[in-house]
Amino acid sequence: MSTDIVNFKPTSTGSSGSRVELAALQLYLAISLPLVCVTLLAWYGFYWWEVRKERMNQEKVDREARESEVESLV
């Protein structure tokens, strides 16, 4: 963003002071917080999908192992 959210300028007495631009801070938060939430939800969705896929693959391997074990007993 090109707008200063916190503006540091020396005061007339020579000490440095800061001024917070509330409108710029509100705009920044209005844009960034929803994007953070979307990013985290997308990550969790991807993570859930991969764990689910891995669990299904493991169940398939276990089922095939049990079936071959039963066939070898017969």
MOQUI-V82189 format. One record per pair of residues at least 4 apart in sequence whose C-alpha atoms are under 7 Angstrom apart, sorted by sequence separation. I is the first residue (numbers start at 0). J is the second residue. D is the distance in whole Angstrom. If there is no record, write none. Layout:
# MOQUI-V82189
((I J D) (I J D))
This chain:
# MOQUI-V82189
((9 13 6) (10 14 6) (20 24 6) (21 25 6) (22 26 6) (23 27 6) (24 28 6) (25 29 6) (26 30 6) (27 31 6) (28 32 6) (29 33 7) (30 34 7) (31 35 6) (32 36 6) (33 37 6) (34 38 6) (35 39 6) (36 40 6) (37 41 6) (38 42 6) (39 43 6) (40 44 6) (41 45 6) (42 46 6) (43 47 6) (44 48 6) (45 49 6) (46 50 6) (47 51 6) (48 52 6) (49 53 6) (50 54 6) (51 55 6) (52 56 6) (53 57 6) (54 58 6) (55 59 6) (56 60 6) (57 61 6) (58 62 6) (59 63 6) (60 64 6) (61 65 6) (62 66 6) (63 67 6) (64 68 6) (65 69 6) (66 70 6) (67 71 6) (68 72 6) (69 73 7) (9 14 6) (10 15 6) (9 15 4) (10 16 6) (8 15 6) (9 16 6) (7 15 7) (8 16 6) (7 16 6) (8 17 6) (7 17 4) (6 17 5) (7 18 7) (5 17 7) (6 18 5) (5 18 6) (6 19 6) (5 19 5) (4 19 6) (5 20 6) (4 20 5) (4 23 6) (4 24 6) (2 23 7))
